[in-house]
């Protein structure tokens, strides 16, 4: 027998599909894989409507049992099994157990280690995003021990037990992002400072734990007392990096959104606002970014983002979902870079939109979910983000610090 830990954040426990009330449906725009068992069950369904739709809309791809066929979307890009009330015909007529593996599990997933299972949900679902951002307790983590026979935990593809240093670094990062502060940009900078230190000692916490703990406590004290951890360079130093980051993210994300066009629309507003081609002067661009920074401060004070837990929960979710810092410590700063890039892009898209009207909860959730569609809901995202960062950082991963503040 062996003790196996099961980890579920509060938002995972609370989630329930809102069906037709969803802001961006998972039944629209996406390729929906159907497993072999479900494929044949739909074709042979006793309900004539479902069987007829299956014969017309299930396209065989035969890439294994889990990806046996794919649903052909209708002219509006929607799943043909959706009825006039935006409800699933299969769920209505055959029950939840008849749903395919894809449809019954999304937006849920798990990471299995030999000693623990971590339950995840992706922000590409707007209802998950709503729970994460706007529920103050969403990132409370529940742990439960299960007693399992050793034979049951030898799962195909399971990962090795989480080592102690990984666990400690994860907790250090968690506390730095959740700590009360003037604003979350200070939390991001505190995390970056701490990770730079860990890189310098090559993550050797066995020899340097006392010093690391001392630095961690100092950063927490600085955050609590309103210290400014952000070194602001001259107004024009970071302009080129910010323009490059927006350009690369636009190519990676804004040009291709299968479900909703809100990021593409906001990115076009950003391009019009900056007008780099017509106004390449660095000081002019620096002034425009400064104006967006002030706009962001107003948004954080006077909109649905004003509660202190909203943005902190978003950042904490990201390190939970990625199980920061990852197994390869040499890429830890890349993980920080991705976290900062996500925040940077959300901040600037919402800031430029707020020049016309204050973004409401609906707009925030659509932008967060649409961004996650590309950064959390893609099997190729790690490779593409590595390439994107290489295009942005000019060979220096510490350049991400210039994107904060």
Secondary structure, DSSP 8 states (H G I E B T S, - for coil): -EEEEEEEEHHHHH----GGG-SS-TTBSS--EE-HHHHHHHHT-SSHHHHHHHHHHEEE--SSGGGSEEE---TTSB-TTB-TTS-BHHHHHH-GGGS-HHHHHTTEEEEEBSSEEEEEE-TTSHHHHHHHHH-TTTT-EEEEEEEE-GGGG--TT-B----HHHHHHHHHHHHHHHS--S-HHHHHHHHHHHHHHHHHTTT-HHHHHHHHHHHHHHHHHHHHTT--------TTTTHHHHHHHHHHHIIIIIT--SS--HHHHHHHHHHHHH-TTT---HHHHHHHHHHHHHHHHHHHHHSTT-STHHHHHHHHHHHHHTTTT-S-GGGHHHHHHHHHHHHHHHHHHHHHHHTTS---HHHHHHHHHHHHHHHTS-TTHHHHHHHHHHHHHTT-GGGGGGG--
